[in-house]
Amino acid sequence: MNVAEGPTFSSERSGGAVRLKLAGHWTLDACAGIESGAEALAAEARGASRAILDLADVQRLDTAGAWLIDRTRQELDSNGVSAEFESIRPEFGILLREAHFRAFDEPKQRHGSFLMTLSADIGESVVNAGRDLMNGVEFLGAVVAAIGRSVLKPSFFRATSLVSHIEAIAFRGVPIVVLINFLVGAIVAQQGIFQLRRFGATILVVDLIGILILRELGVLLTSIMIAGRSGSAITAELGSMKMREEIDALVVMGLKPIEVLIVPRILALIISLPLLTFLADMAAISGGILVAWFYGGITPKSFLALLPEAIAVHTFLSGVIKAPFMGLVIGLIACIEGLAVAGSAESLGRQVTASVVKSIFMVIVVDGIFAVFFAAIRF
C-alpha cells in the first residue's frame, strides 16, 4: 500500500482543546495502521479537556475504520475528554452511526452447587416449555381465525399456494416415505419371524406387521420424516423471509402474512399427512410380504388371505386419524420457529434445529396421547 494512502492524522492544540485532523484511508486494507492510528489518537488527546475529530481529509472509510474511530471517541469520553466529530461526509456519518463501538456484557456466571444449578436449569426449561405451549395455543387461534375468514370470504383463500405446497410436501415426499417404510416393514417382518420361529408361531408375523404398521409405525415414521423434511423447509423459508424483511413488506402492502404464508402451509400438511400415511402403510406391508415370503415361507397369497383376520377397519383408521393432528402440530411448530428467526444466519440455523427437534418430540407425544385415548375407548 502506498504510504500516502495509509491512515494518518495531525494535531493542533489550542488551550485545553486539541484538534485531531484525520486523513488518508481508514479501511481494513490497512488494519494494522488504523489500529495503531486509533491508539495514537487516544494518546495524543490525553491531558486535554476537549477533542475534535476532524474527518474532512479522510478519503476512504469502511466499517473497520469507523468502529475504531468511534471506539477512540468513547475512550476519550470515558477518560474525561469531551470528544466530538466534525466535517463528516454524509456517507461517513452513516458508517459511524451504524458501526459504532459498543461493549458487550459478559454472561453472568452461576455460582452454587451442581444440584442447585441443575434444578435451576430444569425450572427454566419447564418455564420455557410452558411459554412455548401458550404461544402455540395463541398461534393456533390466529390460524383458526384466518381459516374462518377464508371460509366466509373464499376470494381470500390462497388455493394456488395450497396446491403448490401439497405438491412439495406430499407428491415430492412420496419416494423417501415409501422407501423408508418399505425397509422398516421388511426389517420388522425379518425380526418377527426370527423370534416367532422359536415358538413355532411364524404365521403370527402377519398379525405383527398388520397391527404394528397400521396402528403405529406407518404414521409415526411418516410424521417424523415430514417433520425433518418439510417442517425444516417451512422454518427456513419463513426465517429467510423474516431476515430479508419480506414479511414486513407484505404488511406494508396491506396483506396478512398469516393468511398468505401460514394457512396454506398448515393446511397442506394436514391434507398431505393422511395421504402419505396410507402410502407408507402399503409400502411397509409390501416389504413385510416380501420378507415373509423369502424368509418365512409365507406366500403373498397366504399373507393377504390371513391379513383381514388379523386386522379390522379400526386398525387402519386408528393410524390415519392421527395423521392430520400430527400435520397440524408440525405446521404450527415450523411456522412459529420460522417467524422467531432474528437477523442472523446463526439464528436461522438455531430455529430450524429447534423446529425439527420440537416437531419430532411433539409427534411422539401426540402418538402417545392417541394410544391412551384409543385404549380407553377400546378402538
N, C-alpha and C positions, 0 to 999 in steps of 0.2 A: 504494500500500500504506500502511496505517496505520502510523505510526511506532512505536506500541506493539507492533505485531506483528513488527517487524523484529528482527534478531539483536542482542542486547545482552549485556553482561556487566559485572560489578563485581568488584573485587579487594580482598582483605583480607590484610595481611601480619602474620605473627607470627614474629619471629625471622628465621630463614633460609628459612621456608616462606611460600608465597603460595597463597591460595585464590581460584580464579577461578570465580565463580558465573555460569554462562551462563543466559540467559533469552530468551524470545520464540520466533520462528520461524526455525530454521536450515534453510531449504529453498531449492530452486532458484529460487523466485519472487523471492528477494532475493539473487540471485547476487553482485552487486557488494557487497552488505552483508556476506554471510558470508565473502567473500574478504578484505575489509578487516578484518572482525572477527577472522578467524583470524590475520592479521598482527599485529593489536593484542594478541591473547592472547600470542603469542610474545614481543612486545616488552615486555609487562607483566611476564612471568615471568623476564626476563633478570636475572642477578645473584643469583637465589635458588638455594638448594640443592635445594629440593623444591617441586613444584607440584601442586595438587589441582584437577582439572577437575570442578566440581560441576554436574551436569546436572539437578538437582531441579526447577528452574523452567523448563526447556525445554518449550515447549508442542507444537511440531511439529519433526520431524527427518526428512529424507529422505537418500538415498544421497549427494547432493552435500554436504550439511552434515556427514554422518558422515565422509565422506572428508577434508574439510578439517580437522575437529576432530582426527581421528586423525593427520593429517599434522602438525598443530601439536604433538601429544604426542610424535611421533617426532623432530621437530626439537628439542624441548626435551631429550629424552633424549640426542640426539647432541651437544648443547651442554653436557652435564654436569648438566642439571637433571632430577632424578628426577620424572617426571610420571606421574600415575595418575588414573583416573576414580573418581567417587563419586556415589552416589544416582542410579543409572541405572535407568530403567524396563526391564522385560524386552524389550519390542519395540525400544527404542533400543539395548540391548545386542546384539541380533541384527544390527541395521544396522551398528553399529560393528565387529562381528566380521567380517561378510561383505563390507562395503565399505571395509575398512581400506586405508590408503595403502601402496603398495608401489612401489619403484623398479624400472625395467626396465633390464637391462644392454644397452648398445649393441652391435650385432653387430660382431665383430672385422673390421677392415679388412685385406684381404690385401695383403701387400707383396711385391714381386718383379717379375720381368719378365713380359711378356704370355705368353710361351711356357710359363713355369712355372705361371702361373695357369690357362692353357688345359689343360695336362697334368693339373693337379690336378682341374679340373672334369671332364675325361674320365674320370679314375680314379674319382672319386666317382660318376659316372653308371654306370660298369661295376659298381662295388660294389653300388649300389642295384638295378641290373638283376639281379645275382646273388641279392640278398636277395629281390627280388620273385619270382624263379623258385623259390627254396626255399620261400617262403611259399605259392606256388601249388601246388607238389607236396604240401606238408603239408595244405593245404586240400582238394586232390583226394582224398587218402587218407581224410580225415574224411568227405567226401561219399560215397565208395565204401562206407565202413563203415556209414554211415547207410542207404544203399540196401540193403546186405546185411541189416541189422536189419529193414528193412521187408519184405524177401522172406521172412525167417524168421518174422516176425510180421506178416502182412498187415493186421491191425487197426490197426497204427501208421501205415499208408500213408495220406497225405492225397490221396485220389482227387479229391475235390471241388475242392481247391485246384489240383491239376494241370489239371483240365479248365478251370477259370476262367482260368488263366494261358495255356493253349493258345488259348483264345478271344481273349484280349487280344493275344497275340503273333502267332498265325497268322491267325485269322479277320479281326481288325480291321486287320491289316497287309497284307491282300491288295490293296486298292486302290492304295496307294502303290507296292508292289513291282511289281504288274502294269504300272502306268502308266510307271514309270521304265524298266523293262526293255523295254517296247514301244517307247519312244522311242529307247533305246540300240540296239535291233535295227534300227530304221529308219535311224538315223544310220550304223551300220556298213555296212548294205546300200548306202546312198547313196554313201558314200566308197569302198566296194569297187568298185561299178560304175564310178564316175568314173575310178578308177585302172586297172581291168582293161580298160576300153573302149579304152585306148590301145594295148593289145596284142591286141585282138580276142578277148579271153577273158572276155567279160561273163558267160558261163554259169557260170564258176568262182565267182561270188558265192554260189552255193548251197553249195559246199564251205566257203567262208569263213565264212558265217553259221552253218552247221550245226556245224562243228568249234569255232569260237571261242566261240559261245554255250554250247553244251552242255558243253564241257570247262572253260571258264574264266569267261567274263563272267557267266553266269547265277548261278552260286553265289557268285562274288566280290561282285557288286553287291548281291545279296540279303543276304549276310552283313554287308556294310558298312552297309546301311540298317537292318538289325535291330540292329546294334551302336549306331548313333546313336539309333534309336527306342526299342527295348525295353531294351537294355543300360543306357542312361542312366536310363530309368524305374526299373529294378530298383535301381540305385545310389541314386537319390533316395528311393525307398520305404524301403529298409533304413536309409539315412542319417537320414531323418526319424524312423524308429522308434528309432534309436540315440539321437538328440538328445532325444526325449521319454521315454527310458528304458523304452520298451515291451518291448524285448528283455530287459532286466533283469527286467521283470515276468513274462515268460514263464518265465525261470529260477526265479524265486520260486514260481511256480505248479507247478513240477516238470516243465515241458516243455522239450524240447531245441530251441533255435532252429534248429539245422542241419536237423532233421527237419521242423519246422513251416514254416520260411521258405525255406531254401536248396534243399533237394532238389526240391520241386515246381517251382521256377523253372528250375532247371538242366535237369530232365527235360523241361519244356515247351519249352525252347529246342532241346534235342536232337531232339525229335519235330517241332517246327514248321519247322525249317530245311529238311529234305528236302522237305516238302510245299510250302513257299514256293519252293524252288528249282525244283521241277517246274513250278509255275505261271509262274515267271519265264522258264524256258526256252520254254514255249509262247507267252508274250506276246512275247518277243524275236523268235522265229521268225515270229510273225504280223506283227510290224512289218516284218521283213525281206521277207516275201512281198509285202506291200502296196507297199513302195518298189520292189522288183524288178519288180513288175507295171507300175506307173505310170512308173518312171524307166528301167527296163532292158528293158521289153517282154517279160518272162518271166511267163507266165500262172501263176496259183496252181496249176493242174493240172500244168503242166510242172515247176514248182518242187517240188511234192510227189512227183512221179514221179522226179526226179533226187536228192532228198534221201536216200533209202535207199542209193543208190550212193556218196554222199559220206561217210556216217557208218555206224557199226556200233553194236551194243548197248553195247560197252565205252566208246564215246564218250559216251553218255548216262550210263552208270554211273560213269564217272570223275568226273563233276561231282556226282552225287548222293551218292557215297560220302564226299566231303569235307564235306558239309553237317553231319552230326551232330558231327563233330570241331570244326568252326567254332562250332557252337552251344555245345558244351562249353566251349571257350575263352572265348567271350563271356560265358557264365554265370558261370564261375569268376572272371573279372576283375571283372565287375559286382558280384558278391556280396562279394568281398574289399574292393573300394574302398568299398562301402556300409557294411560293418562297420568300416572305418577312419575313418569320419566322427567328428570331435570335437564339441564342444558349441556350435558357432557356424555361422551361415549361410555365412560365408566358407569354412569347412572343407567344408561340403556342396557348394558350387559348385566348389571345387578338386578334390574327389574325383570328382564327376560328369564334369568335364573330363578328369581322368586316366583314368577308366573308358573314355570314348569313344576317346581317343587310343590307349591301350594296346590296346583291343579291335581297332581298325582295323589297327594295326601287326601284332598277332599273327595276325589273319586273313590278311593278306598273306604273313606268314612261313609259316603253315601251308599256304597255297596253293602257295608255292614249294617246300616240302618234298615235298608230294604230287606236284608236277610232276616233280621229280627222281626220286622213287620210281617213278612210273608209267613214266618214260622208261627207267629201269634195268631194269624187268621187261617192257618193251615192251607196256604195257597201253594 
